[in-house]
Amino acid sequence: MKLELHGIDVFGRHGVNEAERTDGQQFLFDVALKLDEPREDTIDETVDYRRVRDCVREVSDAHTYTLLESLAAAVADALVARFPLESARVRVRKPGLAWADFAAASVERSRAS
């Protein structure tokens, strides 16, 4: 089964330029999680969206990343470590560039067998 969350809005202090890290900016996370299909129609049988959102925020808040690539990888690693997933795909978007709608980096992590 695939669970998708698009546009998780997180304020972060990431970027190459010092002003980006000092002032901060919005980042949008798109997350796709591959997991077992729930056996029952209860939240305990799946991954709670709110906990995924909280994990994304915690990773973003815990460290200042220079590269979007590093931020995406750290979030994907945390999701696979924290939840019973087969894999996690994370795309982080940095909107509002003067010369483009957004920049983005994507990564996928799988649980080691």
N, C-alpha and C positions, 0 to 999 in steps of 0.2 A: 504494500500500500504506500502511496505517496501523500504526504501532508505538506501543503505549501502555505507560506505566509509571505505576503508581498508588502513592501513599503513600511517596514518597522522603522519608525522615525526616532533617531537617537542623536542627541547633541554630543559632539565629541571634540577633542583637541588633538586632531591628527593632521599631518600634512608636512610637506617639504619646507614651506616657508614658516619662519618664526611666528608671524602674525596669525597664521592658521592655527598654530598650536597654542598661542596665547589667548586669542579672542574666541576660538572655537567656531564650530559651524554644524549644520545639520548633515547627517548621513542617513541614507535609506538602505535598509537591508532586506534582501529577498532571500528566503530560506526555503529549501525543499528537503524534506526528510523522508527517507525510505525506512519503513518500519513494518512490523508484523501487523496484519489486520486484527483489530480488536475481537476477542472471543465473545464479548458482551457489550451492550450499549451503555457503558459506564466510563467516566473520565479516568478511573483507575486502570483501565485496560489500554490506554493510549498515552500520548504525550500531550500534556496540557499546554495550549498555546501561550498562556500567560507565563509559564515557567520558561518557555523558549525565549519569549520577549525579555524576560528578566536576565537570562543568561547572556543574551546579546548585549544588553546594557551593562552588565557587570564586566564583561570583557573589555568593552569600549572605555569604561570608566577606570579600569585598573591600570592602564598603561597608555602612554602617548606613542602612536605609531607614525613613522614618517611615510610609509607606503600603504596604499589601499590594499595591496597584495598581502602584506603582513597582517593587517587588520582582519581581512577576510579569512586567512588561514588560522589565525588565533581563535576566531569565533567558531569555525568549523571544527577545529580540534576540541574545543570546550563542549560543543554540542554532542559530538560522538562520545566523549568521555563521560558526560553527565547523564545521557539518556540512552535507553535501550534501542539503538538505531542500527540499521545495516549501513547506512551512509547519510551524509549531510552535504548538501550543496549550498554554498553561501555566495551571494553577489552583494557587494557593497557599492553603493552609488554616492558620488559626491556631486550634488546638483549645483546649478547656478554659476557655472563657469562663464566668464566673459565671452569666450570663443566657442563654447559648445553647451548643449543642454546639460550634460553631466559626463563625468568620467566614472569608470567602473572597473572592478576587478572581481573575478569569480574563481572559486576553488571548490573541489569536492574531496571529501575525506571518507574513507570506509573503515569500518571496524576491522581490526586485525583478527584473523581467525585463530 
